[in-house]
Amino acid sequence: MKKIYILIIGSILLSSCFKLDDNVFNADELTEYKLDDFDGEQDFVLDASYAISDSLIALFTLNSKMSNESSPKSIYAVYIGNMDSIATDTVIMYCHGNKSHMDFYWQRAKLLANVGGKNNYGVLMVDYRGYGMSQGSPSEEGMYTDVNVALDWLKQSGLTNDRLIIYGFSLGTAPSCELTAQPRAMTPAKLILEAPFASAAVMVNDASVLAMPASFVTSLKIDNAEEIKKVNQPLMWLHGNKDNKHNILTHGQVVYSNHQGAFKESHIVSGADHSDLPVIYGFGVYCEAVNSFIKK
């Protein structure tokens, strides 16, 4: 009877978890970006003091092509800041989470643009392929390629490595870790991770009641806990101690502990869940902490 019970559970897990890749890439499509006019679900909405002038918002597309593709995909990006001064500005490459599209994360990008003062930093964000209006289907390598294309655009616009900060939230910690540990177009000067996950394997283990190889459940090879070992740049880690999606002990703490670089700092926010850390921390405190880390 026990064997039958285990087989039944295993069958349920296998039938449902083969969809894990789809759940990790929880993309929504759009026909139009609305940014400040977006009235759908958002984690928070900033007040007017964080407003960005239309003259400092540029929505455009980039061509992103993986090595196994015959033609590039059109990837949407938004830049906050004066594009004519990228050659002298400090820029944050913001890698968003697994949900929805850039409209959903617009408030977060605006918040980062106002870290250290009004419109203080340039911020670039892209919708990975399959998200928003970006062409193609989501994939791990596609996500890395899309972010790297964005970094190459910054490089061509005059940005140098010493003025590049890469910031990853949730799923976005994967391209952030990967492209810092194994740089392609650019080498970030500093790395910021908010609510990182340790690996696809740990996600499977946390979600299942049976011990089984992650390969049974997902094709994803994401392993932030290993990639971070190759990162020598300064690291800032932010995580809510009530995170119900990426457990702080099995995910965030592991990534943080594995970083062997010369400098790192942690910001564990009491009472914060997965998506409300800036709110619980307080926007002012959050901005001050991020700015202090960037300026160190």
C-alpha positions as CSV (number, residue, x, y, z in Angstrom):
1,M,0.0,0.0,0.0
2,K,2.9,2.4,0.9
3,K,4.5,1.8,-2.5
4,I,1.2,2.5,-4.3
5,Y,0.8,5.7,-2.3
6,I,4.3,6.8,-3.3
7,L,3.7,6.0,-6.9
8,I,0.5,8.0,-7.0
9,I,2.2,11.0,-5.4
10,G,5.1,10.7,-7.8
11,S,2.8,10.5,-10.8
12,I,0.9,13.7,-9.7
13,L,4.2,15.5,-9.1
14,L,5.6,14.5,-12.5
15,S,2.5,15.4,-14.4
16,S,2.2,18.8,-12.7
17,C,5.9,19.7,-12.3
18,F,6.7,19.2,-15.9
19,K,5.0,22.6,-16.1
20,L,7.5,24.1,-13.7
21,D,9.4,25.8,-16.6
22,D,6.1,27.5,-17.6
23,N,5.5,28.5,-14.0
24,V,9.0,29.9,-13.7
25,F,8.5,32.0,-16.8
26,N,5.1,33.4,-15.9
27,A,4.9,35.8,-18.8
28,D,2.0,37.9,-19.9
29,E,1.7,39.4,-23.4
30,L,0.8,43.0,-24.2
31,T,-0.3,45.0,-27.2
32,E,0.8,48.3,-25.7
33,Y,3.0,49.5,-22.9
34,K,1.3,52.0,-20.6
35,L,4.0,52.5,-17.9
36,D,2.5,55.2,-15.5
37,D,-0.9,54.7,-17.0
38,F,-0.9,50.9,-16.3
39,D,-3.9,50.1,-14.1
40,G,-3.4,46.4,-13.7
41,E,-1.9,44.5,-10.7
42,Q,1.3,46.0,-9.3
43,D,3.2,45.3,-6.1
44,F,3.1,49.1,-5.2
45,V,2.5,52.5,-6.7
46,L,4.8,55.4,-6.0
47,D,3.6,58.9,-5.3
48,A,4.1,61.9,-7.5
49,S,7.5,62.7,-6.0
50,Y,9.0,59.8,-7.9
51,A,7.6,60.9,-11.2
52,I,9.8,60.7,-14.3
53,S,9.7,63.3,-17.0
54,D,8.5,62.0,-20.4
55,S,11.7,63.4,-21.8
56,L,13.7,60.9,-19.7
57,I,11.7,57.9,-20.8
58,A,12.7,56.0,-23.9
59,L,10.8,52.9,-25.1
60,F,12.6,51.0,-27.9
61,T,13.4,47.6,-29.3
62,L,16.6,45.6,-29.5
63,N,17.5,42.6,-31.8
64,S,18.3,39.5,-29.7
65,K,19.6,36.3,-31.4
66,M,20.6,33.1,-29.7
67,S,23.3,31.0,-31.4
68,N,20.7,28.4,-32.5
69,E,18.3,30.9,-34.0
70,S,18.1,31.7,-37.7
71,S,16.8,35.2,-37.1
72,P,16.8,37.7,-34.2
73,K,13.8,38.4,-31.9
74,S,12.6,41.9,-31.3
75,I,13.0,42.6,-27.5
76,Y,11.4,45.6,-25.9
77,A,13.4,47.8,-23.5
78,V,12.8,51.0,-21.6
79,Y,15.5,53.4,-20.5
80,I,15.0,56.0,-17.7
81,G,17.5,58.8,-17.9
82,N,19.2,61.1,-20.4
83,M,20.4,58.8,-23.2
84,D,22.9,61.4,-24.3
85,S,24.8,61.2,-21.0
86,I,25.1,57.4,-20.7
87,A,28.8,57.8,-21.4
88,T,29.2,59.6,-18.1
89,D,26.3,58.3,-15.9
90,T,26.1,55.4,-13.6
91,V,23.5,53.0,-14.9
92,I,21.5,50.2,-13.2
93,M,20.6,47.2,-15.4
94,Y,17.4,46.0,-13.8
95,C,16.4,42.4,-14.4
96,H,12.8,41.9,-13.4
97,G,11.0,38.9,-12.0
98,N,9.1,36.0,-13.6
99,K,5.7,37.7,-13.6
100,S,3.9,39.7,-16.2
101,H,5.9,42.3,-18.1
102,M,7.7,45.7,-17.8
103,D,4.5,47.6,-16.9
104,F,4.2,45.4,-13.7
105,Y,7.8,46.4,-12.7
106,W,7.7,50.0,-13.9
107,Q,7.3,51.3,-10.3
108,R,10.4,49.4,-9.2
109,A,12.4,50.9,-12.1
110,K,11.3,54.4,-11.2
111,L,12.2,53.8,-7.6
112,L,15.8,52.9,-8.7
113,A,16.0,55.9,-10.9
114,N,15.4,58.1,-7.9
115,V,17.9,56.4,-5.6
116,G,20.3,59.0,-4.3
117,G,18.2,61.9,-5.6
118,K,15.8,62.9,-8.3
119,N,16.6,61.0,-11.6
120,N,20.0,60.3,-10.1
121,Y,20.8,57.0,-11.9
122,G,20.1,55.7,-15.4
123,V,18.0,52.5,-15.4
124,L,17.6,50.1,-18.2
125,M,15.0,47.3,-18.1
126,V,14.0,44.8,-20.8
127,D,11.1,42.4,-21.3
128,Y,12.7,38.9,-21.8
129,R,11.5,37.2,-24.9
130,G,7.8,36.1,-24.6
131,Y,7.1,38.8,-22.0
132,G,5.1,41.9,-22.8
133,M,5.6,42.8,-26.5
134,S,8.9,41.0,-26.9
135,Q,8.9,38.3,-29.5
136,G,9.7,34.6,-29.0
137,S,9.2,32.1,-26.2
138,P,10.8,32.4,-22.7
139,S,13.8,30.2,-22.0
140,E,16.8,30.3,-19.7
141,E,19.4,30.9,-22.4
142,G,17.0,33.4,-24.1
143,M,16.8,35.4,-20.9
144,Y,20.6,35.5,-20.7
145,T,20.9,36.5,-24.3
146,D,18.3,39.2,-24.0
147,V,19.9,40.9,-21.0
148,N,23.3,40.6,-22.6
149,V,22.0,42.4,-25.7
150,A,20.8,45.2,-23.4
151,L,24.3,45.4,-21.8
152,D,25.8,45.5,-25.3
153,W,23.5,48.4,-26.1
154,L,24.7,50.3,-23.0
155,K,28.3,49.6,-24.0
156,Q,27.7,50.9,-27.5
157,S,26.1,54.0,-25.9
158,G,29.3,54.7,-24.0
159,L,28.9,53.0,-20.7
160,T,32.0,51.5,-19.1
161,N,32.2,48.6,-16.7
162,D,33.1,50.7,-13.7
163,R,29.7,52.5,-14.0
164,L,27.5,49.5,-14.5
165,I,25.4,48.1,-11.6
166,I,23.3,45.0,-12.2
167,Y,20.2,44.5,-10.1
168,G,18.2,41.3,-10.1
169,F,14.9,40.6,-8.5
170,S,13.6,37.1,-8.0
171,L,13.9,35.3,-11.5
172,G,16.0,38.3,-12.5
173,T,18.7,37.2,-10.1
174,A,19.5,34.4,-12.6
175,P,20.8,36.6,-15.5
176,S,22.3,39.0,-12.9
177,C,24.4,36.2,-11.4
178,E,25.2,34.5,-14.7
179,L,26.3,37.7,-16.5
180,T,28.4,38.9,-13.5
181,A,30.0,35.5,-13.0
182,Q,30.5,34.8,-16.7
183,P,30.6,38.3,-18.4
184,R,29.8,38.7,-22.1
185,A,29.3,42.2,-23.4
186,M,30.1,44.0,-20.1
187,T,31.5,43.2,-16.7
188,P,29.3,44.8,-13.9
189,A,31.1,46.7,-11.2
190,K,28.6,45.7,-8.5
191,L,25.8,43.2,-8.1
192,I,22.5,43.6,-6.2
193,L,20.2,40.7,-5.6
194,E,16.7,41.0,-4.1
195,A,15.0,37.8,-3.1
196,P,17.4,35.5,-5.0
197,F,16.7,31.8,-5.4
198,A,19.6,29.2,-4.9
199,S,18.8,27.0,-7.9
200,A,16.1,25.3,-9.9
201,A,17.0,22.1,-8.0
202,V,16.3,23.8,-4.6
203,M,13.0,25.1,-5.9
204,V,12.0,21.6,-6.9
205,N,13.1,20.2,-3.5
206,D,11.2,23.0,-1.6
207,A,8.0,22.3,-3.6
208,S,8.0,18.5,-3.5
209,V,7.3,15.9,-0.9
210,L,9.5,13.3,-2.5
211,A,13.3,13.5,-3.1
212,M,13.8,13.3,-6.8
213,P,16.4,14.6,-9.3
214,A,15.5,18.1,-10.5
215,S,16.0,16.9,-14.1
216,F,12.8,14.8,-13.7
217,V,10.8,18.0,-13.2
218,T,12.5,20.8,-15.1
219,S,15.0,21.4,-17.9
220,L,16.3,24.6,-16.2
221,K,20.0,24.6,-15.2
222,I,19.9,27.8,-13.2
223,D,22.2,27.6,-10.2
224,N,22.8,31.0,-8.6
225,A,24.4,29.3,-5.5
226,E,27.2,28.0,-7.7
227,E,27.5,31.0,-10.0
228,I,27.9,33.4,-7.2
229,K,31.1,31.6,-6.2
230,K,32.7,33.0,-9.3
231,V,31.6,36.6,-8.5
232,N,34.4,38.8,-7.0
233,Q,32.5,42.1,-7.3
234,P,30.8,43.6,-4.2
235,L,27.4,42.1,-3.5
236,M,24.3,43.6,-1.9
237,W,21.7,41.1,-0.8
238,L,18.1,42.1,0.2
239,H,15.6,39.5,1.4
240,G,12.4,39.5,3.4
241,N,12.4,37.1,6.4
242,K,8.8,36.1,5.6
243,D,9.4,35.3,1.9
244,N,7.0,32.6,1.1
245,K,8.3,32.1,-2.5
246,H,12.1,31.9,-2.0
247,N,12.7,30.8,1.5
248,I,15.4,33.0,3.0
249,L,17.3,30.1,4.5
250,T,17.2,27.6,1.6
251,H,17.6,30.2,-1.1
252,G,18.9,33.7,-0.2
253,Q,21.2,32.8,2.7
254,V,22.8,30.1,0.6
255,V,23.6,32.5,-2.2
256,Y,24.9,35.1,0.2
257,S,27.1,32.7,2.1
258,N,28.6,31.3,-1.1
259,H,29.8,34.7,-2.3
260,Q,33.6,34.8,-1.7
261,G,34.3,38.4,-3.0
262,A,36.1,41.1,-1.0
263,F,32.9,42.8,0.1
264,K,29.3,41.9,0.7
265,E,26.4,43.3,2.8
266,S,23.0,41.8,3.7
267,H,19.7,43.6,4.3
268,I,17.2,41.2,5.9
269,V,13.9,43.0,6.2
270,S,11.7,41.9,9.1
271,G,8.1,41.1,8.1
272,A,8.7,41.4,4.3
273,D,7.4,38.8,1.9
274,H,8.6,38.1,-1.6
275,S,7.2,41.2,-3.4
276,D,6.8,43.9,-0.8
277,L,10.4,44.4,0.5
278,P,10.7,48.0,-0.7
279,V,7.4,48.9,1.0
280,I,8.1,47.2,4.3
281,Y,11.7,48.5,4.4
282,G,10.4,52.0,3.5
283,F,11.1,53.6,0.2
284,G,13.4,56.2,1.8
285,V,15.4,53.6,3.8
286,Y,15.6,51.3,0.7
287,C,16.8,54.1,-1.5
288,E,19.4,55.2,1.0
289,A,20.7,51.6,1.4
290,V,21.0,51.0,-2.3
291,N,22.7,54.4,-2.9
292,S,25.2,53.8,-0.1
293,F,26.2,50.5,-1.6
294,I,26.6,51.9,-5.1
295,K,28.8,54.7,-3.8
296,K,31.1,52.5,-1.6
